[in-house]
Amino acid sequence: MLAWQTRRRALDLSWHGAIMGILNVTPDSFSDGGSFIDPDRACMHALAMADEGADIIDVGGESTRPGAEPVPEAYELARVLPVIERIRGASDVLISIDTCKARVAEAALAAGADIINDVTALTGDPAMPRVARDSGAGVVLMHMRGTPRTMQIDPRYGDVVAEVRIFLRQQFDAAVASGIDPARMAMDPGIGFGKMPEHNHLLLGHCDAFSIDGRPVLIGASRKSFLAGPAGSENPADRFWPGVALTSLCRERGARIFRVHEPRPHREALRMTEAILYGV
């Protein structure tokens, strides 16, 4: 059995992968900035994504698009907490807090979140490993070269697959050493975070390489700019179909969790792929 333990319950990923719906409550995210600043509207969108098959709602109050500036902690808290409270009051769906700040994560968990999705793999705030350990939350460890502000400035690798795997192994071992249960971790190679299109292609083609000690792999490629090549368009909305295709491909190659903007079509692609692979 492949299970991902979160704060309130475990997700069984043995045969069926999970969908993580993206909810950006920011004014400047790359594809939907400003759309869900209002907490009531954000909650309605979260509930709609849950109805469309999202197993997890990933709430973020700080943009991590290339070139993004850091957001003060107080601003981030003011953005995410009312939304998390509303979602938790209306639904039992799992909630992830997308943050690298320990106080934001701690407050979000107190408000009802279940998972910490940290783009710095617990390295951005020295208090984050303690918060993750003491809360019992699920944890996503992600690879990023540099910071959102600098990550796309000429990123270079000798062997991107090997280097990302080494980083994730190191962060996994550090998390275990800090007292975090391995069953609560998922691994994210960080598609688009300090990578050129050719790096993303290699990582996506080797999803199984990032399953450190058998932990589930999360892929977040939805609407990202490297999909513009196959789509032939710079409009984020036109990157939809290449993203759905990647969900199917990456599930075949071992990924289990998919962070997306449109849950229903990605879930349908996931279930069709699993029916072909496993007859389930």
C-alpha positions as CSV (number, residue, x, y, z in Angstrom):
1,M,0.0,0.0,0.0
2,L,1.3,3.5,-0.9
3,A,-0.3,6.0,1.5
4,W,0.4,9.6,2.2
5,Q,-0.4,10.5,5.8
6,T,-1.7,14.0,6.3
7,R,-2.7,15.7,9.6
8,R,-6.3,14.4,9.6
9,R,-6.2,11.3,7.4
10,A,-4.2,9.3,4.9
11,L,-4.6,9.3,1.2
12,D,-4.3,5.8,-0.4
13,L,-2.4,6.3,-3.6
14,S,-1.7,2.6,-4.3
15,W,-3.9,2.5,-7.4
16,H,-5.5,5.9,-7.8
17,G,-3.6,9.2,-7.9
18,A,-4.8,12.4,-6.3
19,I,-5.7,15.8,-7.6
20,M,-4.5,18.9,-5.9
21,G,-6.5,22.0,-7.0
22,I,-4.6,25.3,-7.1
23,L,-6.2,28.2,-5.3
24,N,-4.0,31.4,-5.5
25,V,-5.3,34.1,-3.2
26,T,-2.8,36.6,-4.6
27,P,-2.9,39.6,-6.8
28,D,0.0,38.6,-9.0
29,S,0.1,34.8,-9.7
30,F,1.1,34.1,-13.2
31,S,-2.2,32.8,-14.7
32,D,-5.0,33.8,-12.3
33,G,-3.6,36.6,-10.1
34,G,-6.4,38.6,-8.5
35,S,-9.2,36.2,-9.4
36,F,-9.7,34.9,-5.9
37,I,-8.6,37.7,-3.6
38,D,-12.1,37.9,-2.1
39,P,-12.4,35.1,0.6
40,D,-16.0,34.2,-0.3
41,R,-15.2,33.9,-4.0
42,A,-12.1,31.9,-3.2
43,C,-14.1,29.5,-1.0
44,M,-16.7,29.1,-3.7
45,H,-14.0,28.2,-6.2
46,A,-12.4,25.7,-3.8
47,L,-15.8,24.0,-3.3
48,A,-16.3,23.9,-7.0
49,M,-12.9,22.3,-7.5
50,A,-13.7,19.7,-4.8
51,D,-17.0,18.9,-6.6
52,E,-14.9,18.4,-9.8
53,G,-12.7,15.8,-8.1
54,A,-10.0,17.7,-6.3
55,D,-8.8,15.6,-3.3
56,I,-6.7,18.6,-1.9
57,I,-7.1,22.3,-2.2
58,D,-3.7,24.1,-2.2
59,V,-4.1,27.6,-0.8
60,G,-1.3,30.1,-1.5
61,G,-0.9,33.7,-0.5
62,E,2.5,34.5,-2.0
63,S,3.2,34.2,-5.7
64,T,6.2,32.1,-6.6
65,R,6.1,33.0,-10.3
66,P,9.5,33.8,-11.8
67,G,10.7,37.2,-10.6
68,A,8.2,37.4,-7.8
69,E,9.1,39.5,-4.8
70,P,8.6,38.2,-1.2
71,V,5.4,39.0,0.6
72,P,5.4,40.2,4.2
73,E,4.2,37.6,6.7
74,A,1.2,39.7,7.9
75,Y,-0.1,40.1,4.3
76,E,0.2,36.4,3.6
77,L,-1.6,35.5,6.8
78,A,-4.4,38.0,6.0
79,R,-4.8,36.5,2.6
80,V,-4.9,32.8,3.4
81,L,-6.5,32.4,6.9
82,P,-10.0,33.7,6.0
83,V,-10.1,31.4,3.0
84,I,-8.9,28.3,4.9
85,E,-11.4,28.9,7.6
86,R,-14.3,29.2,5.1
87,I,-13.3,26.1,3.2
88,R,-12.9,24.1,6.4
89,G,-16.3,25.3,7.7
90,A,-18.0,24.2,4.5
91,S,-16.1,21.0,3.4
92,D,-14.0,18.0,4.6
93,V,-11.7,18.3,1.6
94,L,-8.0,18.2,2.5
95,I,-6.3,21.6,2.5
96,S,-2.7,22.4,1.7
97,I,-1.0,25.6,2.7
98,D,1.5,26.7,0.0
99,T,4.1,28.6,2.1
100,C,7.7,28.7,3.1
101,K,7.0,30.7,6.3
102,A,6.7,28.7,9.6
103,R,4.3,31.1,11.3
104,V,2.0,31.1,8.2
105,A,2.1,27.3,8.1
106,E,1.4,27.0,11.8
107,A,-1.6,29.5,11.7
108,A,-3.0,27.8,8.6
109,L,-2.9,24.4,10.3
110,A,-4.6,25.8,13.3
111,A,-7.3,27.1,10.9
112,G,-7.9,23.7,9.4
113,A,-5.1,22.9,6.9
114,D,-3.7,19.4,6.6
115,I,-0.5,19.7,4.5
116,I,2.5,22.0,4.2
117,N,3.5,22.5,0.6
118,D,6.9,24.2,0.9
119,V,8.8,25.3,-2.3
120,T,12.0,25.5,-0.3
121,A,11.8,21.9,1.0
122,L,11.8,23.2,4.6
123,T,14.9,25.2,4.2
124,G,13.4,28.7,3.9
125,D,12.6,29.1,7.5
126,P,14.6,27.4,10.3
127,A,11.4,26.9,12.3
128,M,9.5,25.0,9.6
129,P,10.9,21.5,10.4
130,R,9.6,21.9,13.9
131,V,6.2,23.1,12.8
132,A,6.0,20.2,10.4
133,R,7.1,17.7,13.0
134,D,4.9,18.9,15.8
135,S,1.7,19.4,13.7
136,G,1.6,15.9,12.1
137,A,0.9,17.6,8.8
138,G,1.6,16.1,5.4
139,V,4.7,17.7,3.8
140,V,5.6,18.4,0.2
141,L,9.4,18.7,-0.3
142,M,10.1,20.6,-3.6
143,H,13.3,21.3,-5.5
144,M,14.0,24.9,-6.5
145,R,17.2,26.4,-7.8
146,G,17.6,29.9,-6.2
147,T,14.5,31.9,-5.2
148,P,11.4,32.8,-7.2
149,R,13.1,36.2,-7.8
150,T,16.3,34.7,-9.3
151,M,15.4,31.1,-10.3
152,Q,15.1,31.6,-14.0
153,I,18.3,33.6,-14.5
154,D,20.3,31.2,-16.6
155,P,19.7,27.9,-14.6
156,R,22.3,25.3,-15.5
157,Y,22.7,21.6,-14.6
158,G,25.2,18.9,-15.5
159,D,22.6,16.1,-15.0
160,V,19.3,17.7,-13.9
161,V,17.6,14.4,-13.0
162,A,20.5,13.3,-10.8
163,E,21.0,16.7,-9.2
164,V,17.3,17.1,-8.3
165,R,17.2,13.5,-7.0
166,I,20.3,14.2,-4.8
167,F,18.7,17.3,-3.4
168,L,15.4,15.6,-2.6
169,R,17.3,12.7,-0.9
170,Q,19.2,15.2,1.2
171,Q,16.1,17.1,2.3
172,F,14.2,13.9,2.9
173,D,17.0,12.6,5.2
174,A,17.2,16.0,7.0
175,A,13.4,15.9,7.6
176,V,13.6,12.4,8.9
177,A,16.5,13.4,11.2
178,S,14.4,16.3,12.5
179,G,11.7,13.8,13.6
180,I,9.2,14.0,10.6
181,D,7.6,10.6,9.8
182,P,8.6,9.5,6.3
183,A,5.0,8.5,5.7
184,R,4.0,12.1,5.8
185,M,6.3,13.3,3.0
186,A,5.8,13.7,-0.8
187,M,8.4,14.7,-3.3
188,D,8.2,17.4,-6.0
189,P,10.9,17.9,-8.6
190,G,9.9,21.5,-9.0
191,I,8.8,21.8,-12.6
192,G,9.6,25.3,-13.8
193,F,11.4,26.3,-10.6
194,G,14.9,27.2,-11.8
195,K,14.6,25.0,-14.9
196,M,14.7,25.6,-18.7
197,P,12.2,23.8,-20.9
198,E,14.7,21.1,-21.7
199,H,15.2,20.5,-17.9
200,N,11.5,20.2,-17.4
201,H,11.2,17.7,-20.2
202,L,13.9,15.5,-18.7
203,L,12.4,15.6,-15.2
204,L,8.9,14.8,-16.5
205,G,10.3,11.9,-18.4
206,H,11.9,10.4,-15.3
207,C,9.1,10.9,-12.6
208,D,9.9,7.6,-10.9
209,A,13.5,8.8,-10.1
210,F,12.1,11.2,-7.4
211,S,10.2,8.6,-5.3
212,I,12.7,8.8,-2.4
213,D,12.3,5.7,-0.3
214,G,9.0,4.9,-2.1
215,R,7.4,8.2,-1.2
216,P,4.8,9.6,-3.7
217,V,5.8,12.1,-6.4
218,L,3.9,15.3,-6.9
219,I,3.9,17.0,-10.3
220,G,3.0,20.7,-10.7
221,A,3.1,21.6,-14.4
222,S,-0.3,23.2,-15.0
223,R,-0.3,26.3,-17.2
224,K,3.5,26.7,-16.9
225,S,5.3,28.6,-19.6
226,F,7.3,25.7,-21.0
227,L,3.9,24.3,-22.3
228,A,3.7,27.3,-24.6
229,G,6.0,25.6,-27.1
230,P,3.7,22.7,-27.9
231,A,0.6,24.9,-27.5
232,G,2.0,27.5,-29.9
233,S,0.6,30.3,-27.8
234,E,1.7,32.5,-24.9
235,N,-1.8,32.6,-23.4
236,P,-1.8,30.5,-20.2
237,A,-5.3,29.2,-21.0
238,D,-4.0,27.6,-24.2
239,R,-1.6,25.4,-22.2
240,F,-4.5,23.4,-20.9
241,W,-4.4,20.3,-23.2
242,P,-0.6,19.8,-23.0
243,G,-1.0,19.9,-19.2
244,V,-3.7,17.2,-19.3
245,A,-1.5,15.1,-21.5
246,L,1.3,15.4,-19.0
247,T,-1.0,14.2,-16.2
248,S,-1.6,10.9,-18.1
249,L,2.1,10.5,-19.1
250,C,3.4,11.2,-15.6
251,R,0.9,8.9,-14.0
252,E,2.2,6.1,-16.3
253,R,5.7,7.0,-15.2
254,G,5.1,6.8,-11.5
255,A,3.8,10.1,-10.3
256,R,0.8,10.0,-7.9
257,I,-0.2,13.6,-7.1
258,F,-1.0,16.3,-9.6
259,R,-1.3,20.0,-8.8
260,V,-3.6,21.5,-11.4
261,H,-5.9,24.4,-12.1
262,E,-8.8,22.4,-13.7
263,P,-9.5,19.3,-11.6
264,R,-12.1,17.5,-13.7
265,P,-10.3,16.9,-17.0
266,H,-7.1,16.0,-15.2
267,R,-8.9,13.5,-13.0
268,E,-10.6,12.0,-16.0
269,A,-7.2,11.6,-17.7
270,L,-5.8,10.1,-14.5
271,R,-8.6,7.5,-14.1
272,M,-8.5,6.5,-17.8
273,T,-4.7,6.0,-17.5
274,E,-5.1,3.9,-14.3
275,A,-7.8,1.8,-15.9
276,I,-5.4,0.9,-18.8
277,L,-2.5,0.3,-16.4
278,Y,-4.2,-1.6,-13.6
279,G,-7.8,-2.3,-14.7
280,V,-9.1,-0.2,-11.8
